[in-house]
Amino acid sequence: MEKRYEKIEFTSFCDIKESVKELLSYKDKGILACGSFNGTTLYSDTVTLDSAYKDITGKTKAEFDNAQQEMSDRINKEKQAYKQAIPELSKDWMSKGRKILTEDKWKYWDETIPISLNGLYRGMELGACLDIIKILNDNGTLDEAKEKIESQGNSKGLFFRLVCSMVKEFCVRGSEFLNYVR
């Protein structure tokens, strides 16, 4: 005899635990139900929290939680190491800026560095900005500078706008560049 399952839809914000709980509520009512979670079909008559985790993630709930904790610990350790490296990184970026920027921009550059290093992009925008300014300061064409910003994987998103605003601020030809790439 073939079992017939009522297909249910889990809400989009439902996690594995909530999905299992929902299926078990059908089981408690004597209803065979199944639902798909991230492409894995779970059945009310056979599901357990561990089996659902194993089917979906390849790990039991405990193994999954341990892996998540290890990842969180590793990320926190990396963040802490990065924060401790900021003073040395700041010195490096100050030195790089002095090789490319005009002297009247150094003070503001130095003030910008720690903000950038502590920001979303962890200072990636500093190098992207200096690359473009170097092209412009060395009498490169606007096309060359535009090619450079596009080759950095920048589209017209937040990073692109951030780099453009920095180039405008720190480069004599910055406004010209900004008008060109818009």
Secondary structure, 3 states (H helix, E strand, C coil): CCCCCEEECCCCCCCHHHHHHHHHHHHHCCCCEEEEECCEEEECCCCCHHHHHHHHHCCCHHHHHHHHHHHHHHHHHHHHHHHHHHHHHHHHHHHHHHHHCCHHHHHHHHHHHHHHHCCCCCCHHHHHHHHHHHHHHCCCCHHHHHHHHHHCCCCCCHHHHHHHHHHHHHCCCHHHHHHHHC
